[in-house]
Amino acid sequence: MRICMIASTPIPPREGIGHYTWNLSRFLVRQGHQVQIITRGQAGQTTREQLEGMTVWRATFLPVYPVHVHLHGLFVERIVRRLEPEVDVFHLHSPLVSLPKTRRPVLVTVHTPMQADTAAVSADSALGWAIKLQAPFSIQLERRLFAGADALTAVAHSVAKELAAYGIRREQVHVLGNGVDTEMFSPAPTHVDEGRDTEQGFALTVARLAPRKGLGDLLKCAELVIKRHPNFRFLIAGDGPAAGELRAEIARRRLQNHVTLLGHVSDRQRLIRLYRRARLFVHPAHYEGLPTVLLEAMACAKPVVTTAVSGALDVVKHGHNGLLAPPYAPNQLADAVCGLLDDPALRRRLGAAARETVQTCFSWQTVGQGYLDCYRALVDGTELDGARLDGTSRNGNG
């Protein structure tokens, strides 16, 4: 099978959708398939690079907002025309990608619909206002993308339901989930006893520093937790447009000795060590698709505290393999964190169940095979889960 991925995120990856695209592509290459990836480049000339058996195209990108996606789509179109004879399926990762004109089947994976995504952003900052102003352009782009796709997949059941706002019926969407390399992301080779001193250690959060990630709530949570556990720390790995604002808020709340911004952790082995050393993992997002970082932490057998939003509900069963708290509720987030700090046995039990959940349902072997089935159905014009994929594009390109 010859697959061409199209995404708007950096490769090598720096955030969730990029890791999804990258890891799915790596799985496909290991299975003997040919993969090319088209993503954003710089303002100059389009470039091409070989990475781990894949060809990565970085199409010219001009940051001319709010029409940047449309402009980038013109440069992507040139690459698509060049590659079309050697591609069986184009696989697009939404949001912020344009529908290419092609006679080949087009599969679109929806990670976060912009209508739901931007609704979760508060217009209480310059960045929040910019996102709100951009939203109508992005949503209109998505409507055309979804209408023109030959098949739609989603990373979570909540995402599939949210597509009703675009006039898409639930039965039109195949939920294939998200995946993790469960060999790479795994518990420490030998058990390390955490001991009885719950005043030591840290909680880890891995996230893009951006609106809707709930990081302001995490700081409020940290304030409450350190009143009961004065030596406990919170480490946040990631970067993004809200870094300066978050840094200022840490200083304003005098949390410099308790909350550390690590920046983007590009070294995967270092990130795995952080997961393994953490007492627990906290995911305070106000909205998500199905976050890769949550699955990575669970694969490392870490007990997780996550807000009960979107894709997290596909994965975490409260009290079985993690703890759920409402979004926008830092008090309840802090209660859950303290509950885990006070109960080492509960941490171990939830961590073990978390690892089992990911191994059973969210390995790339499982998720990747679902995509291969979908590709073959598109190419062959056969049925998948009762939905007719007849190879005739709804945009007339078939």
DRENDOMI-584736 format. One record per residue (C-alpha): residue number from 1; x, y, z; residue in one letter. Coordinates in Angstrom, 1 decimal. Layout:
<r i="NUM" x="X" y="Y" z="Z" aa="a"/>
...
***
This chain:
<r i="1" x="0.0" y="0.0" z="0.0" aa="m"/>
<r i="2" x="1.2" y="3.5" z="-0.9" aa="r"/>
<r i="3" x="0.0" y="6.2" z="1.5" aa="i"/>
<r i="4" x="0.5" y="9.9" z="1.6" aa="c"/>
<r i="5" x="-0.2" y="11.7" z="4.8" aa="m"/>
<r i="6" x="-1.1" y="15.4" z="4.8" aa="i"/>
<r i="7" x="-1.0" y="17.4" z="8.1" aa="a"/>
<r i="8" x="-0.3" y="20.9" z="9.3" aa="s"/>
<r i="9" x="2.0" y="20.0" z="12.2" aa="t"/>
<r i="10" x="5.8" y="19.8" z="12.4" aa="p"/>
<r i="11" x="7.7" y="16.7" z="11.4" aa="i"/>
<r i="12" x="9.6" y="15.5" z="13.4" aa="p"/>
<r i="13" x="6.7" y="16.0" z="15.7" aa="p"/>
<r i="14" x="6.4" y="18.4" z="18.6" aa="r"/>
<r i="15" x="2.8" y="17.9" z="19.6" aa="e"/>
<r i="16" x="-0.1" y="15.5" z="19.6" aa="g"/>
<r i="17" x="-1.3" y="15.4" z="16.0" aa="i"/>
<r i="18" x="2.2" y="15.4" z="14.8" aa="g"/>
<r i="19" x="3.1" y="12.4" z="16.9" aa="h"/>
<r i="20" x="-0.1" y="10.6" z="15.7" aa="y"/>
<r i="21" x="0.8" y="11.2" z="12.1" aa="t"/>
<r i="22" x="4.4" y="10.2" z="12.7" aa="w"/>
<r i="23" x="3.8" y="7.1" z="14.8" aa="n"/>
<r i="24" x="1.1" y="5.8" z="12.4" aa="l"/>
<r i="25" x="3.5" y="6.3" z="9.5" aa="s"/>
<r i="26" x="6.3" y="4.5" z="11.3" aa="r"/>
<r i="27" x="3.9" y="1.6" z="12.0" aa="f"/>
<r i="28" x="2.9" y="1.4" z="8.3" aa="l"/>
<r i="29" x="6.6" y="1.4" z="7.2" aa="v"/>
<r i="30" x="7.4" y="-1.4" z="9.6" aa="r"/>
<r i="31" x="4.6" y="-3.4" z="8.0" aa="q"/>
<r i="32" x="6.2" y="-2.9" z="4.6" aa="g"/>
<r i="33" x="4.1" y="-0.1" z="3.2" aa="h"/>
<r i="34" x="5.3" y="3.1" z="1.5" aa="q"/>
<r i="35" x="4.6" y="6.4" z="3.3" aa="v"/>
<r i="36" x="5.1" y="10.0" z="2.3" aa="q"/>
<r i="37" x="4.1" y="13.0" z="4.5" aa="i"/>
<r i="38" x="3.3" y="16.5" z="3.4" aa="i"/>
<r i="39" x="3.3" y="19.2" z="6.1" aa="t"/>
<r i="40" x="4.1" y="22.8" z="6.6" aa="r"/>
<r i="41" x="7.5" y="24.2" z="5.7" aa="g"/>
<r i="42" x="8.9" y="27.7" z="5.8" aa="q"/>
<r i="43" x="8.3" y="30.8" z="3.6" aa="a"/>
<r i="44" x="10.9" y="29.7" z="1.1" aa="g"/>
<r i="45" x="11.1" y="26.8" z="-1.2" aa="q"/>
<r i="46" x="9.4" y="23.4" z="-0.7" aa="t"/>
<r i="47" x="11.8" y="20.9" z="0.7" aa="t"/>
<r i="48" x="12.0" y="17.1" z="0.8" aa="r"/>
<r i="49" x="13.8" y="14.8" z="3.3" aa="e"/>
<r i="50" x="14.1" y="11.1" z="4.0" aa="q"/>
<r i="51" x="13.4" y="10.2" z="7.6" aa="l"/>
<r i="52" x="13.2" y="6.6" z="9.0" aa="e"/>
<r i="53" x="12.1" y="5.2" z="5.6" aa="g"/>
<r i="54" x="9.6" y="7.9" z="4.9" aa="m"/>
<r i="55" x="9.7" y="10.9" z="2.5" aa="t"/>
<r i="56" x="8.8" y="14.1" z="4.3" aa="v"/>
<r i="57" x="7.7" y="17.1" z="2.1" aa="w"/>
<r i="58" x="7.6" y="20.5" z="3.7" aa="r"/>
<r i="59" x="5.4" y="22.6" z="1.5" aa="a"/>
<r i="60" x="6.0" y="26.4" z="1.4" aa="t"/>
<r i="61" x="4.0" y="28.0" z="4.2" aa="f"/>
<r i="62" x="3.2" y="31.7" z="4.3" aa="l"/>
<r i="63" x="1.7" y="32.9" z="7.7" aa="p"/>
<r i="64" x="-0.9" y="35.2" z="6.1" aa="v"/>
<r i="65" x="-3.7" y="35.0" z="8.5" aa="y"/>
<r i="66" x="-6.6" y="34.2" z="8.2" aa="p"/>
<r i="67" x="-6.1" y="32.7" z="4.7" aa="v"/>
<r i="68" x="-2.8" y="30.8" z="5.6" aa="h"/>
<r i="69" x="-4.4" y="27.4" z="5.3" aa="v"/>
<r i="70" x="-5.8" y="28.2" z="1.9" aa="h"/>
<r i="71" x="-2.5" y="29.5" z="0.6" aa="l"/>
<r i="72" x="-0.6" y="26.5" z="2.0" aa="h"/>
<r i="73" x="-3.1" y="24.3" z="0.3" aa="g"/>
<r i="74" x="-2.0" y="25.7" z="-3.1" aa="l"/>
<r i="75" x="1.6" y="24.6" z="-2.5" aa="f"/>
<r i="76" x="0.4" y="21.2" z="-1.2" aa="v"/>
<r i="77" x="-1.7" y="20.8" z="-4.4" aa="e"/>
<r i="78" x="1.5" y="21.0" z="-6.4" aa="r"/>
<r i="79" x="3.0" y="18.1" z="-4.5" aa="i"/>
<r i="80" x="-0.2" y="16.1" z="-4.7" aa="v"/>
<r i="81" x="-0.3" y="16.4" z="-8.5" aa="r"/>
<r i="82" x="3.4" y="15.2" z="-8.6" aa="r"/>
<r i="83" x="2.8" y="12.2" z="-6.3" aa="l"/>
<r i="84" x="-0.7" y="11.1" z="-7.4" aa="e"/>
<r i="85" x="0.6" y="8.4" z="-9.8" aa="p"/>
<r i="86" x="2.6" y="6.7" z="-7.0" aa="e"/>
<r i="87" x="-0.1" y="7.0" z="-4.2" aa="v"/>
<r i="88" x="-3.0" y="4.7" z="-3.4" aa="d"/>
<r i="89" x="-4.6" y="6.7" z="-0.6" aa="v"/>
<r i="90" x="-4.3" y="10.3" z="0.6" aa="f"/>
<r i="91" x="-4.8" y="10.4" z="4.4" aa="h"/>
<r i="92" x="-5.4" y="13.9" z="5.8" aa="l"/>
<r i="93" x="-5.2" y="14.9" z="9.5" aa="h"/>
<r i="94" x="-7.6" y="17.7" z="10.4" aa="s"/>
<r i="95" x="-7.7" y="20.5" z="11.6" aa="p"/>
<r i="96" x="-6.1" y="23.1" z="9.4" aa="l"/>
<r i="97" x="-5.6" y="21.2" z="6.1" aa="v"/>
<r i="98" x="-7.2" y="21.7" z="2.7" aa="s"/>
<r i="99" x="-8.9" y="19.1" z="0.5" aa="l"/>
<r i="100" x="-6.6" y="18.4" z="-2.4" aa="p"/>
<r i="101" x="-7.9" y="17.8" z="-5.9" aa="k"/>
<r i="102" x="-7.1" y="14.1" z="-6.7" aa="t"/>
<r i="103" x="-8.6" y="11.1" z="-8.3" aa="r"/>
<r i="104" x="-7.3" y="8.9" z="-5.5" aa="r"/>
<r i="105" x="-9.3" y="8.1" z="-2.4" aa="p"/>
<r i="106" x="-9.2" y="10.6" z="0.4" aa="v"/>
<r i="107" x="-9.4" y="9.6" z="4.1" aa="l"/>
<r i="108" x="-9.8" y="12.3" z="6.7" aa="v"/>
<r i="109" x="-9.0" y="11.7" z="10.4" aa="t"/>
<r i="110" x="-10.6" y="14.3" z="12.6" aa="v"/>
<r i="111" x="-8.6" y="14.9" z="15.8" aa="h"/>
<r i="112" x="-10.4" y="18.0" z="17.1" aa="t"/>
<r i="113" x="-13.2" y="19.7" z="15.2" aa="p"/>
<r i="114" x="-12.6" y="23.4" z="15.1" aa="m"/>
<r i="115" x="-16.1" y="24.3" z="16.1" aa="q"/>
<r i="116" x="-15.8" y="22.4" z="19.4" aa="a"/>
<r i="117" x="-12.1" y="23.3" z="19.8" aa="d"/>
<r i="118" x="-12.5" y="27.0" z="19.6" aa="t"/>
<r i="119" x="-15.7" y="27.0" z="21.7" aa="a"/>
<r i="120" x="-13.5" y="25.8" z="24.6" aa="a"/>
<r i="121" x="-11.2" y="28.8" z="24.3" aa="v"/>
<r i="122" x="-11.9" y="31.8" z="26.5" aa="s"/>
<r i="123" x="-11.6" y="35.2" z="24.8" aa="a"/>
<r i="124" x="-9.8" y="36.6" z="27.9" aa="d"/>
<r i="125" x="-6.5" y="37.2" z="26.3" aa="s"/>
<r i="126" x="-5.0" y="38.5" z="23.0" aa="a"/>
<r i="127" x="-4.3" y="34.9" z="21.9" aa="l"/>
<r i="128" x="-7.8" y="33.8" z="22.8" aa="g"/>
<r i="129" x="-9.3" y="36.7" z="20.8" aa="w"/>
<r i="130" x="-7.1" y="35.8" z="17.8" aa="a"/>
<r i="131" x="-8.3" y="32.2" z="17.9" aa="i"/>
<r i="132" x="-12.0" y="33.3" z="18.1" aa="k"/>
<r i="133" x="-11.5" y="35.6" z="15.1" aa="l"/>
<r i="134" x="-9.9" y="32.9" z="13.1" aa="q"/>
<r i="135" x="-12.5" y="30.3" z="13.9" aa="a"/>
<r i="136" x="-15.1" y="31.1" z="11.2" aa="p"/>
<r i="137" x="-12.5" y="30.7" z="8.5" aa="f"/>
<r i="138" x="-11.2" y="27.4" z="9.9" aa="s"/>
<r i="139" x="-14.8" y="26.0" z="10.3" aa="i"/>
<r i="140" x="-15.7" y="26.8" z="6.8" aa="q"/>
<r i="141" x="-12.6" y="25.1" z="5.5" aa="l"/>
<r i="142" x="-13.5" y="22.0" z="7.6" aa="e"/>
<r i="143" x="-17.0" y="21.9" z="6.1" aa="r"/>
<r i="144" x="-15.5" y="21.6" z="2.6" aa="r"/>
<r i="145" x="-12.9" y="19.1" z="3.8" aa="l"/>
<r i="146" x="-15.5" y="16.8" z="5.4" aa="f"/>
<r i="147" x="-17.9" y="17.1" z="2.6" aa="a"/>
<r i="148" x="-15.2" y="16.1" z="0.1" aa="g"/>
<r i="149" x="-13.7" y="13.2" z="1.9" aa="a"/>
<r i="150" x="-14.3" y="9.6" z="0.8" aa="d"/>
<r i="151" x="-14.2" y="8.4" z="4.4" aa="a"/>
<r i="152" x="-14.1" y="10.0" z="7.8" aa="l"/>
<r i="153" x="-12.4" y="8.6" z="10.9" aa="t"/>
<r i="154" x="-12.2" y="10.1" z="14.4" aa="a"/>
<r i="155" x="-9.8" y="9.6" z="17.3" aa="v"/>
<r i="156" x="-12.6" y="9.4" z="19.9" aa="a"/>
<r i="157" x="-16.4" y="8.8" z="20.1" aa="h"/>
<r i="158" x="-16.9" y="12.3" z="21.5" aa="s"/>
<r i="159" x="-15.2" y="13.7" z="18.4" aa="v"/>
<r i="160" x="-17.5" y="11.6" z="16.1" aa="a"/>
<r i="161" x="-20.5" y="13.0" z="17.9" aa="k"/>
<r i="162" x="-19.3" y="16.6" z="17.6" aa="e"/>
<r i="163" x="-19.3" y="16.2" z="13.8" aa="l"/>
<r i="164" x="-23.1" y="16.4" z="14.0" aa="a"/>
<r i="165" x="-22.6" y="20.2" z="14.0" aa="a"/>
<r i="166" x="-21.3" y="19.8" z="10.5" aa="y"/>
<r i="167" x="-24.3" y="17.8" z="9.3" aa="g"/>
<r i="168" x="-22.4" y="14.5" z="9.6" aa="i"/>
<r i="169" x="-24.3" y="11.5" z="11.0" aa="r"/>
<r i="170" x="-22.6" y="9.3" z="13.6" aa="r"/>
<r i="171" x="-22.7" y="6.2" z="11.4" aa="e"/>
<r i="172" x="-20.7" y="8.0" z="8.8" aa="q"/>
<r i="173" x="-17.6" y="8.2" z="11.1" aa="v"/>
<r i="174" x="-15.3" y="5.3" z="12.0" aa="h"/>
<r i="175" x="-13.7" y="5.7" z="15.4" aa="v"/>
<r i="176" x="-10.2" y="4.2" z="15.3" aa="l"/>
<r i="177" x="-8.8" y="5.9" z="18.4" aa="g"/>
<r i="178" x="-5.2" y="6.9" z="19.1" aa="n"/>
<r i="179" x="-2.2" y="4.7" z="19.6" aa="g"/>
<r i="180" x="1.0" y="4.3" z="21.6" aa="v"/>
<r i="181" x="4.2" y="2.3" z="21.1" aa="d"/>
<r i="182" x="3.7" y="0.2" z="24.2" aa="t"/>
<r i="183" x="7.3" y="-1.2" z="23.9" aa="e"/>
<r i="184" x="8.8" y="2.2" z="24.0" aa="m"/>
<r i="185" x="6.4" y="3.7" z="26.5" aa="f"/>
<r i="186" x="6.5" y="1.1" z="29.3" aa="s"/>
<r i="187" x="7.1" y="0.9" z="33.1" aa="p"/>
<r i="188" x="10.6" y="1.0" z="34.4" aa="a"/>
<r i="189" x="12.4" y="-2.4" z="33.8" aa="p"/>
<r i="190" x="12.7" y="-3.0" z="37.6" aa="t"/>
<r i="191" x="10.2" y="-1.9" z="40.2" aa="h"/>
<r i="192" x="11.3" y="1.1" z="42.2" aa="v"/>
<r i="193" x="9.5" y="1.4" z="45.6" aa="d"/>
<r i="194" x="8.2" y="4.9" z="46.0" aa="e"/>
<r i="195" x="8.4" y="4.6" z="49.7" aa="g"/>
<r i="196" x="6.1" y="6.1" z="52.3" aa="r"/>
<r i="197" x="7.2" y="9.7" z="52.1" aa="d"/>
<r i="198" x="4.4" y="11.2" z="49.9" aa="t"/>
<r i="199" x="5.9" y="14.6" z="50.5" aa="e"/>
<r i="200" x="8.6" y="13.9" z="47.8" aa="q"/>
<r i="201" x="8.2" y="13.6" z="44.1" aa="g"/>
<r i="202" x="6.4" y="15.4" z="41.3" aa="f"/>
<r i="203" x="3.4" y="15.3" z="39.1" aa="a"/>
<r i="204" x="4.0" y="15.5" z="35.3" aa="l"/>
<r i="205" x="1.9" y="17.3" z="32.7" aa="t"/>
<r i="206" x="2.8" y="17.2" z="29.0" aa="v"/>
<r i="207" x="0.9" y="19.7" z="26.9" aa="a"/>
<r i="208" x="1.2" y="22.4" z="24.3" aa="r"/>
<r i="209" x="1.1" y="25.7" z="26.2" aa="l"/>
<r i="210" x="-2.0" y="27.1" z="24.7" aa="a"/>
<r i="211" x="-5.6" y="28.0" z="25.5" aa="p"/>
<r i="212" x="-8.0" y="25.1" z="26.3" aa="r"/>
<r i="213" x="-5.2" y="23.0" z="27.9" aa="k"/>
<r i="214" x="-6.4" y="24.1" z="31.4" aa="g"/>
<r i="215" x="-2.9" y="25.1" z="32.6" aa="l"/>
<r i="216" x="-4.3" y="28.0" z="34.6" aa="g"/>
<r i="217" x="-6.4" y="25.4" z="36.5" aa="d"/>
<r i="218" x="-3.3" y="23.3" z="37.0" aa="l"/>
<r i="219" x="-1.6" y="26.3" z="38.8" aa="l"/>
<r i="220" x="-4.6" y="26.8" z="41.0" aa="k"/>
<r i="221" x="-4.5" y="23.0" z="41.7" aa="c"/>
<r i="222" x="-0.8" y="23.2" z="42.6" aa="a"/>
<r i="223" x="-1.5" y="26.0" z="45.1" aa="e"/>
<r i="224" x="-4.0" y="23.8" z="46.9" aa="l"/>
<r i="225" x="-1.9" y="20.6" z="46.8" aa="v"/>
<r i="226" x="1.3" y="22.2" z="48.2" aa="i"/>
<r i="227" x="-0.7" y="23.3" z="51.3" aa="k"/>
<r i="228" x="-1.1" y="19.6" z="52.1" aa="r"/>
<r i="229" x="2.2" y="18.4" z="50.6" aa="h"/>
<r i="230" x="4.6" y="21.3" z="50.8" aa="p"/>
<r i="231" x="7.6" y="19.6" z="49.1" aa="n"/>
<r i="232" x="5.6" y="18.3" z="46.1" aa="f"/>
<r i="233" x="6.3" y="19.7" z="42.7" aa="r"/>
<r i="234" x="4.6" y="20.0" z="39.3" aa="f"/>
<r i="235" x="6.6" y="19.7" z="36.1" aa="l"/>
<r i="236" x="5.1" y="20.9" z="32.8" aa="i"/>
<r i="237" x="6.7" y="19.7" z="29.5" aa="a"/>
<r i="238" x="5.8" y="21.5" z="26.3" aa="g"/>
<r i="239" x="6.0" y="24.9" z="24.7" aa="d"/>
<r i="240" x="3.5" y="27.1" z="22.8" aa="g"/>
<r i="241" x="2.1" y="30.6" z="22.5" aa="p"/>
<r i="242" x="0.9" y="30.8" z="26.1" aa="a"/>
<r i="243" x="4.4" y="30.2" z="27.6" aa="a"/>
<r i="244" x="5.0" y="33.8" z="28.6" aa="g"/>
<r i="245" x="1.6" y="34.2" z="30.1" aa="e"/>
<r i="246" x="2.0" y="31.0" z="32.1" aa="l"/>
<r i="247" x="5.5" y="32.0" z="33.3" aa="r"/>
<r i="248" x="4.1" y="35.3" z="34.6" aa="a"/>
<r i="249" x="1.2" y="33.5" z="36.3" aa="e"/>
<r i="250" x="3.6" y="31.2" z="38.1" aa="i"/>
<r i="251" x="5.6" y="34.2" z="39.4" aa="a"/>
<r i="252" x="2.4" y="36.0" z="40.4" aa="r"/>
<r i="253" x="1.3" y="33.1" z="42.4" aa="r"/>
<r i="254" x="4.8" y="32.6" z="43.8" aa="r"/>
<r i="255" x="5.0" y="29.0" z="42.6" aa="l"/>
<r i="256" x="8.5" y="29.1" z="41.2" aa="q"/>
<r i="257" x="9.7" y="26.5" z="43.8" aa="n"/>
<r i="258" x="6.8" y="24.2" z="43.0" aa="h"/>
<r i="259" x="6.0" y="24.5" z="39.3" aa="v"/>
<r i="260" x="8.7" y="24.1" z="36.6" aa="t"/>
<r i="261" x="8.3" y="24.7" z="32.9" aa="l"/>
<r i="262" x="10.6" y="22.2" z="31.1" aa="l"/>
<r i="263" x="10.0" y="23.5" z="27.6" aa="g"/>
<r i="264" x="9.6" y="21.1" z="24.7" aa="h"/>
<r i="265" x="11.2" y="17.7" z="25.4" aa="v"/>
<r i="266" x="12.3" y="16.4" z="22.1" aa="s"/>
<r i="267" x="14.3" y="13.5" z="23.4" aa="d"/>
<r i="268" x="11.8" y="10.7" z="23.7" aa="r"/>
<r i="269" x="14.0" y="8.7" z="26.1" aa="q"/>
<r i="270" x="14.1" y="11.7" z="28.4" aa="r"/>
<r i="271" x="10.3" y="12.0" z="28.2" aa="l"/>
<r i="272" x="9.9" y="8.4" z="29.1" aa="i"/>
<r i="273" x="12.2" y="8.8" z="32.1" aa="r"/>
<r i="274" x="10.0" y="11.7" z="33.2" aa="l"/>
<r i="275" x="6.8" y="9.6" z="32.9" aa="y"/>
<r i="276" x="8.5" y="6.7" z="34.8" aa="r"/>
<r i="277" x="9.8" y="8.9" z="37.6" aa="r"/>
<r i="278" x="6.6" y="10.9" z="38.1" aa="a"/>
<r i="279" x="4.4" y="10.1" z="41.0" aa="r"/>
<r i="280" x="1.4" y="10.7" z="38.8" aa="l"/>
<r i="281" x="0.2" y="12.4" z="35.6" aa="f"/>
<r i="282" x="-2.2" y="15.3" z="35.5" aa="v"/>
<r i="283" x="-4.1" y="16.3" z="32.4" aa="h"/>
<r i="284" x="-6.2" y="19.4" z="33.1" aa="p"/>
<r i="285" x="-7.5" y="20.2" z="29.6" aa="a"/>
<r i="286" x="-10.8" y="21.9" z="28.9" aa="h"/>
<r i="287" x="-11.2" y="20.1" z="25.6" aa="y"/>
<r i="288" x="-9.2" y="17.4" z="23.7" aa="e"/>
<r i="289" x="-9.6" y="14.8" z="21.1" aa="g"/>
<r i="290" x="-7.8" y="11.8" z="22.5" aa="l"/>
<r i="291" x="-4.5" y="13.1" z="23.9" aa="p"/>
<r i="292" x="-1.4" y="11.0" z="23.0" aa="t"/>
<r i="293" x="0.3" y="12.1" z="26.3" aa="v"/>
<r i="294" x="-2.5" y="10.6" z="28.4" aa="l"/>
<r i="295" x="-2.0" y="7.3" z="26.7" aa="l"/>
<r i="296" x="1.8" y="7.5" z="27.0" aa="e"/>
<r i="297" x="1.6" y="8.1" z="30.7" aa="a"/>
<r i="298" x="-0.8" y="5.2" z="31.1" aa="m"/>
<r i="299" x="1.4" y="2.9" z="29.0" aa="a"/>
<r i="300" x="4.2" y="3.7" z="31.5" aa="c"/>
<r i="301" x="1.8" y="2.5" z="34.3" aa="a"/>
<r i="302" x="1.3" y="5.9" z="35.8" aa="k"/>
<r i="303" x="-1.8" y="6.7" z="37.7" aa="p"/>
<r i="304" x="-3.6" y="9.6" z="35.8" aa="v"/>
<r i="305" x="-5.8" y="12.4" z="36.9" aa="v"/>
<r i="306" x="-7.6" y="13.9" z="33.9" aa="t"/>
<r i="307" x="-10.6" y="16.1" z="33.3" aa="t"/>
<r i="308" x="-13.7" y="14.3" z="32.2" aa="a"/>
<r i="309" x="-13.7" y="15.7" z="28.7" aa="v"/>
<r i="310" x="-13.9" y="14.3" z="25.2" aa="s"/>
<r i="311" x="-11.5" y="11.4" z="24.4" aa="g"/>
<r i="312" x="-10.4" y="10.9" z="28.0" aa="a"/>
<r i="313" x="-13.8" y="9.4" z="28.6" aa="l"/>
<r i="314" x="-13.0" y="6.7" z="25.9" aa="d"/>
<r i="315" x="-10.0" y="5.7" z="28.0" aa="v"/>
<r i="316" x="-10.3" y="6.4" z="31.7" aa="v"/>
<r i="317" x="-12.9" y="4.6" z="33.9" aa="k"/>
<r i="318" x="-12.9" y="6.5" z="37.2" aa="h"/>
<r i="319" x="-11.5" y="4.5" z="40.1" aa="g"/>
<r i="320" x="-10.4" y="1.6" z="37.8" aa="h"/>
<r i="321" x="-7.5" y="2.9" z="35.6" aa="n"/>
<r i="322" x="-7.4" y="6.6" z="36.6" aa="g"/>
<r i="323" x="-9.3" y="9.4" z="38.2" aa="l"/>
<r i="324" x="-11.7" y="11.9" z="36.5" aa="l"/>
<r i="325" x="-12.4" y="15.4" z="37.6" aa="a"/>
<r i="326" x="-14.7" y="18.0" z="36.0" aa="p"/>
<r i="327" x="-13.1" y="20.6" z="33.7" aa="p"/>
<r i="328" x="-12.7" y="24.1" z="35.2" aa="y"/>
<r i="329" x="-12.6" y="22.6" z="38.7" aa="a"/>
<r i="330" x="-9.1" y="23.0" z="40.2" aa="p"/>
<r i="331" x="-10.4" y="22.2" z="43.7" aa="n"/>
<r i="332" x="-11.6" y="18.8" z="42.6" aa="q"/>
<r i="333" x="-8.4" y="18.3" z="40.5" aa="l"/>
<r i="334" x="-6.4" y="19.0" z="43.7" aa="a"/>
<r i="335" x="-8.5" y="16.6" z="45.7" aa="d"/>
<r i="336" x="-7.8" y="13.8" z="43.2" aa="a"/>
<r i="337" x="-4.1" y="14.5" z="43.2" aa="v"/>
<r i="338" x="-3.9" y="14.5" z="47.0" aa="c"/>
<r i="339" x="-6.0" y="11.3" z="47.2" aa="g"/>
<r i="340" x="-3.3" y="9.6" z="45.1" aa="l"/>
<r i="341" x="-0.4" y="11.1" z="47.0" aa="l"/>
<r i="342" x="-2.0" y="9.8" z="50.3" aa="d"/>
<r i="343" x="-2.5" y="6.3" z="48.9" aa="d"/>
<r i="344" x="0.5" y="4.5" z="47.4" aa="p"/>
<r i="345" x="-1.5" y="1.3" z="46.9" aa="a"/>
<r i="346" x="-4.2" y="3.1" z="44.9" aa="l"/>
<r i="347" x="-1.5" y="4.6" z="42.7" aa="r"/>
<r i="348" x="0.0" y="1.2" z="42.0" aa="r"/>
<r i="349" x="-3.4" y="-0.4" z="41.3" aa="r"/>
<r i="350" x="-4.6" y="2.4" z="38.9" aa="l"/>
<r i="351" x="-1.2" y="2.4" z="37.2" aa="g"/>
<r i="352" x="-1.3" y="-1.3" z="36.5" aa="a"/>
<r i="353" x="-4.9" y="-1.1" z="35.2" aa="a"/>
<r i="354" x="-3.9" y="1.9" z="33.0" aa="a"/>
<r i="355" x="-1.1" y="-0.1" z="31.4" aa="r"/>
<r i="356" x="-3.4" y="-3.0" z="30.7" aa="e"/>
<r i="357" x="-6.0" y="-0.7" z="29.1" aa="t"/>
<r i="358" x="-3.5" y="0.8" z="26.7" aa="v"/>
<r i="359" x="-1.9" y="-2.6" z="25.8" aa="q"/>
<r i="360" x="-5.3" y="-4.0" z="25.0" aa="t"/>
<r i="361" x="-7.0" y="-1.2" z="23.1" aa="c"/>
<r i="362" x="-4.5" y="1.6" z="22.2" aa="f"/>
<r i="363" x="-1.4" y="0.0" z="20.8" aa="s"/>
<r i="364" x="-0.3" y="1.0" z="17.3" aa="w"/>
<r i="365" x="-0.7" y="-2.6" z="16.3" aa="q"/>
<r i="366" x="-4.4" y="-2.3" z="17.0" aa="t"/>
<r i="367" x="-5.0" y="1.2" z="15.7" aa="v"/>
<r i="368" x="-2.7" y="0.8" z="12.7" aa="g"/>
<r i="369" x="-4.5" y="-2.4" z="11.6" aa="q"/>
<r i="370" x="-7.8" y="-0.5" z="11.7" aa="g"/>
<r i="371" x="-6.3" y="2.1" z="9.3" aa="y"/>
<r i="372" x="-5.0" y="-0.6" z="6.9" aa="l"/>
<r i="373" x="-8.5" y="-2.1" z="6.8" aa="d"/>
<r i="374" x="-9.9" y="1.3" z="6.0" aa="c"/>
<r i="375" x="-7.3" y="2.0" z="3.3" aa="y"/>
<r i="376" x="-8.0" y="-1.3" z="1.6" aa="r"/>
<r i="377" x="-11.8" y="-0.7" z="1.7" aa="a"/>
<r i="378" x="-11.3" y="2.6" z="0.0" aa="l"/>
<r i="379" x="-9.0" y="1.3" z="-2.7" aa="v"/>
<r i="380" x="-11.1" y="-1.8" z="-3.3" aa="d"/>
<r i="381" x="-14.5" y="-0.1" z="-3.0" aa="g"/>
<r i="382" x="-15.6" y="-2.6" z="-0.4" aa="t"/>
<r i="383" x="-17.6" y="-2.2" z="2.8" aa="e"/>
<r i="384" x="-16.2" y="-1.4" z="6.2" aa="l"/>
<r i="385" x="-18.3" y="-1.9" z="9.3" aa="d"/>
<r i="386" x="-21.4" y="-1.7" z="7.2" aa="g"/>
<r i="387" x="-20.5" y="1.7" z="5.6" aa="a"/>
<r i="388" x="-20.3" y="1.7" z="1.8" aa="r"/>
<r i="389" x="-16.9" y="3.0" z="0.7" aa="l"/>
<r i="390" x="-17.4" y="2.8" z="-3.0" aa="d"/>
<r i="391" x="-14.3" y="4.8" z="-4.1" aa="g"/>
<r i="392" x="-16.4" y="7.5" z="-5.6" aa="t"/>
<r i="393" x="-15.4" y="10.8" z="-4.1" aa="s"/>
<r i="394" x="-18.2" y="13.0" z="-2.9" aa="r"/>
<r i="395" x="-16.4" y="16.0" z="-4.4" aa="n"/>
<r i="396" x="-16.6" y="14.5" z="-7.9" aa="g"/>
<r i="397" x="-12.9" y="13.6" z="-8.0" aa="n"/>
<r i="398" x="-13.4" y="9.9" z="-8.1" aa="g"/>
***
